Amino acid sequence: MQTLLIILIVLAAIAALVSLIRGIVSFLQTTEAELKSGADGPSISSQKQNKMMFARIGFQALAVLKKAAPVSEPAAPAAALASGSSVAARAVTAVLATPPVTPPAAPAAAPAAAVKHTTWAFGELPEMMEVRRGAQTLIGFPALIDKGTFVEIEVFDEPEAAAAQHRVGLRRLVALQIKEPLKYLEKGIPDLTKMASAYLALGTLEALREQIIEVALERAFLAEPLPQDAPAFIRRLEEGRPRLTLIAQEVARVAGLVLADHQAALRKLKDSKAPREVVDDINAQLQRLVPKRFLVITPWPALQQLPRYLKGVVMRLDKWRADPARDTARLAELRPLEQRWLRRVTELKGAGHARMDEYRWLLEELRVSLFAQELRTPQPVSAKRLDKVWAQLTG
């Protein structure tokens, strides 16, 4: 059957070639007088030419049809190849009516689930990485993602986003390696119940304990540069274990000081009966200094300074009683410097900005310099200096 089909295709090709030659010869035989005649309709020569051209098209279509048809289909009888233009027209119609043969589409592969890791068993974590999810390949900046009882590797388009997620995921991976020491540490945080009562307006005892542990893990194990492979990760675990308890106790001590001074500032503000302008300004400052997750989101150097900033609030309220006009003048000096920072923070929409953070803490130091000079500042600070820093930020 297959041999017969091949013979028919060859015959069809030969017939198409012959028809083409005959059509050309017929066209050349058309005389100038015939073309200029006033007779209605095409001449006999033109009809013959058209017939030969249609036959050629028909034979080509038939050849294509035979080639595309399954082997099991019966071949067209040989007589059909010589039956003229009507057969050719039927062949063309058959080709146009036959739907295209397309192979069945392969089922779409479901994205493979990300691998769950409880240890560093994924090799080196380079700066750029390719991750496969079923048929999809993702390329970007890799990061460990905290999933509670395990971590996963994902890639991000932006290195800043990857770095922020990676620190959290790496901290979780560390915690998974030291489960027993962490259980002991959680039970032994000094003065946790007392701190929790001062933290009550912000959150629960469990939330406070979780923050203390997070900061302790961060300081004990996640100093820069972060480990990028299993041997470096194991070394970091060995270095951090012996100092974890002492670091956690130091974090708890600082947390206790911050919460105590925060409570004192709130009580002082409530009892002062200061004008709305002062109350609104101090409330906004306190909310920035001690939000719900202040331990985790405040850099450690700034966290150690929070008690001084909070004591500065108490001293400012004491001085306001003695000289309200002075407080009003100092606030007028501070306000434009602070408002431009607040506008810029709003524009950033939560994106990190190291220099903007530097300016933010310089504002707190300026508050100490303006309202509580007795507490001193680590370095000279003034409105002119903040203007200079701002010019560098925006220039």
Residue pairs with C-beta under 8 A, 6 or more apart in sequence:
1 71
1 72
1 75
2 71
4 75
5 66
5 71
5 75
8 66
8 75
8 76
8 78
8 81
9 63
9 66
9 67
11 78
11 81
12 59
12 60
12 62
12 63
12 66
12 81
13 59
13 63
15 55
15 59
15 81
15 82
16 55
16 56
16 59
16 60
16 63
19 52
19 53
19 55
19 56
19 59
20 52
20 53
20 56
22 52
23 49
23 52
23 53
23 56
26 45
26 48
26 49
26 52
27 49
29 45
30 43
30 45
30 46
30 49
34 43
34 45
37 43
42 50
51 84
51 85
54 85
54 88
54 89
55 84
55 85
55 88
56 88
57 88
57 92
58 85
58 87
58 88
58 89
58 90
58 91
58 92
59 81
59 88
59 91
61 88
61 91
61 92
61 94
61 95
62 76
62 81
62 88
62 91
62 94
62 95
64 95
65 91
65 94
65 95
65 98
66 75
66 76
68 98
68 101
80 87
81 87
108 135
109 134
109 135
110 134
111 133
111 134
111 136
112 132
112 133
112 134
114 133
114 152
114 153
114 154
115 122
115 152
115 153
116 147
116 150
116 151
116 152
117 144
117 150
117 151
117 152
117 153
117 173
118 149
118 150
118 151
118 173
118 176
119 173
119 176
119 177
120 173
120 227
120 229
120 230
120 233
120 234
121 230
122 153
123 229
123 230
124 228
124 229
125 142
125 144
125 153
125 228
125 229
126 142
126 228
127 141
128 139
128 140
128 141
128 142
129 139
129 140
129 141
129 142
129 153
129 155
130 137
130 138
130 139
130 155
131 137
131 138
131 139
131 140
131 142
131 153
131 154
131 155
132 138
138 155
139 155
140 155
140 156
140 157
140 162
141 155
141 156
141 157
141 158
141 159
141 161
141 162
141 163
142 153
142 154
142 155
142 162
142 166
143 153
143 154
143 155
143 156
143 161
143 162
143 163
143 165
143 166
143 169
144 151
144 152
144 153
144 165
144 166
144 169
144 170
144 172
144 173
145 151
145 152
145 153
145 154
145 165
145 168
145 169
146 165
146 168
146 169
146 171
146 172
147 172
148 172
149 176
150 176
151 169
151 172
151 173
151 176
152 169
154 165
155 162
156 162
156 165
160 351
160 352
164 352
166 226
167 218
167 222
167 226
170 222
170 226
170 227
171 214
171 217
171 218
171 221
171 222
173 233
174 217
174 221
174 222
174 236
174 237
174 240
175 182
175 213
175 217
177 237
178 237
178 241
178 244
181 241
181 244
182 213
185 213
185 216
185 244
185 245
185 248
186 209
186 213
188 245
189 209
189 212
189 248
189 249
189 252
190 249
190 252
190 253
191 252
191 256
192 205
192 208
192 209
192 212
192 252
193 205
194 256
195 208
195 252
195 255
195 256
195 259
196 204
196 205
196 208
198 259
198 260
198 262
198 263
199 205
199 207
199 208
199 259
202 290
202 291
202 292
202 294
203 292
207 292
208 255
208 295
211 255
211 293
211 295
211 296
212 248
212 251
212 252
212 255
212 295
213 248
214 295
214 296
215 251
215 295
215 296
215 300
216 244
216 247
216 248
216 251
217 244
219 247
219 251
219 300
220 240
220 241
220 243
220 244
220 247
221 236
221 237
221 239
221 240
221 244
227 233
227 235
227 236
251 295
254 303
254 304
254 306
254 307
255 295
257 306
257 307
258 290
258 294
258 303
258 306
258 307
258 310
259 290
261 306
261 307
261 310
261 311
261 314
262 286
262 289
262 290
262 310
264 310
264 314
265 282
265 286
265 310
265 313
265 314
266 286
268 313
268 314
268 317
268 318
269 279
269 282
269 283
269 286
269 313
269 317
272 317
272 320
272 321
274 282
274 317
274 320
275 324
277 328
277 331
278 317
278 320
278 327
278 331
281 331
282 313
282 316
282 317
285 313
285 367
286 310
286 313
289 306
289 309
289 310
289 364
290 306
290 310
291 297
294 303
294 306
295 303
298 306
299 357
302 361
305 361
305 364
308 368
308 375
309 364
309 367
309 368
311 372
311 375
312 367
312 368
312 371
312 372
312 375
315 371
315 372
315 374
315 375
316 327
316 367
316 371
316 372
319 326
319 327
319 371
319 372
320 327
327 371
330 370
330 371
333 370
333 383
334 363
334 366
334 367
334 370
334 383
337 363
337 366
337 383
337 386
337 387
337 390
338 363
340 390
341 356
341 359
341 360
341 363
344 356
345 356
345 360
348 356
355 389
355 392
355 393
356 393
358 389
359 386
359 389
359 390
359 393
362 381
362 385
362 386
362 389
363 386
365 377
365 378
365 379
365 381
366 381
366 382
366 383
366 386
368 375
368 376
368 377
369 377
369 381
369 382
